[in-house]
Amino acid sequence: MSQSLTSVTCDVTAFVSVSEDRRVPLPSRLRYDPTDPYAVRLSLGATMDRPVVWTFARALLVEGMRRPSGVGDVLVLPRHPWLPDTLRVVLRSRAGAALVELPVPEVARFLDSAGRLVPPGTECAYVDVDSGLAQLTGRSD
C-alpha cells in the first residue's frame, strides 16, 4: 500500500469468478483520491494494458465491511463464516456479473489510510464545486 498527500493505493490479488467459472487470481488495485472524495476505484488487471476500472462510493465499501450493502451495479458483502478473511464485491453490467473477492486485512488498511487522508463526513470540504460546474456547463470563466 502506498499513501501520499494526494492519494492512497493498495495493490491486492483479487479472485474473480464469472458465472460458474472457477476463481481466477487477478492483480488489482484500490485507489482513493481526495479530488474525488466520495469515490474509490477498483482496477481489475491493474498491471495489464487495459485494466477494467470500477468506481463506486467509498461509503459503500466501508459499510460492506460490516453488512451487505449496495443496490444496482455494485454490491459489497462482508466476510462470511466460511470466508472470514474475504470481502466479496459483486459487479454487474449489461454484459453480466462478476464476483470479486478481496482480502479483508488489505481493504481495512486501505480504508483506514483513506480515512486519515479525508475523514468520513468531511468529503464536501474537498469538492471543488466551481470547477465541477464549469466542467458540466463547458464554461471556463
N, C-alpha and C positions, 0 to 999 in steps of 0.2 A: 504494500500500500504506500502511496506517496501523497503528501499534502504540501501544498504551497499556500501562499497568501491568497491565491486566486482559484484554486480548485482542489478537489480530493479525488484520487483514483484508487481503485482496488482491482488488481488482476486476480482472477479466480479461474478455476476449472469448473465449468458448468456441465452438467449432464443433461443432454437434451434428448427427448423422445417425441416422435410424431406418430400419432395413431397407435398402432400396436407394435411399432418398431422397437428394437432394443435401444437402451440408453447409450448415447454416444458422447464421449468427453469432448468438450469444445473450449478452447481458450477464450475467455470472456473478460470484459472489463466493466466495472461500475464506475460512473463518473458523476461528480456533483460540482456544479459551477455556480457561484453566487450571483453571476449575471442573469441566471435563470433560477432564482432561489426556491421555487416551488417544485422543481423537477429533478429527477435523476435519469441518467441514461445507462442502459444496459446494452453493450455491444457484444453480440454473439459472433464468434470467429474474429476476435479483436486483432489477431496477428495476420489475418488474411487480407487479400487485396480489397475485398468488398464485404466488410462485416455488415451484419444486419443489426441495426440500431433501433431500440425501442425506447421511447421517452414516456415517462409516467410520473405521477406525483410522489415526491419524497414521503409525504404523509401516508400514502398507500403502503409503501414498503415498511415504514415504521409500524403502522397498525397491523400489517400482515405478520409481523414478528410475534404478535400476541394472539391474534384471532383471524379467521378468514375475512378477507377484505377485497373490495373492488366489485365492479359490475362491468359488463361490456367486454372490451378488448383485453384487459389485464386483470387477473385475479391473483391474489397472493394468499398462500395457505401456510400457516405456521407449522412448526415441527410436529411430527406425528410420533406416537409412542414407538412405532417400528422404524422411524427415520428421525431420531432425536437431534441429529446434527445437520439436518437438511431443511431449507426453506424452499417451498415449491412455488413457482410462478407459472401461471397458465397464460399464454399469449395466443390471442385469437384474431384471425383476419378472414377475409373472404376466401383466401387460399386454403385455410384450415386452421388447426390449432397445434400448439406445441407445449409440452411440459418441460420446464426448465428447473433443474434442481441446483440450488446454490448452497455453499457451506455456511451454516449459521454463524460460526465464530468470525469469519471474514466479513460477512454482511453486518454483523453487530459492530465490529470495529470501524467499518466504513461509515455507518450511520452515526456513530459516536464522533468521528472526526468531522463529518459534515455538520453535525450539531454544534461542535465547537466553533466552526467557521461561521455558520449562520444559525444561531439558536432557533429551534422551532418556535413559531409565533412571532418572530421578528422579520420574516421574509419580506413584508411590504416595505421595510426600510431600505431594501436592496434593489427594488424595482425602479427603473428609470422610466416613469410614466411618459414624460415628454418625448423621449426617444422612441418609445413604443408607439405613441400616437403618430409621430412623424413617419414612422415606417408604414403604419396602416394607411395613412392618408396620402403617402407619397410626397409629403412636403418636407422641405429642408430648412425652413425658417425658424 
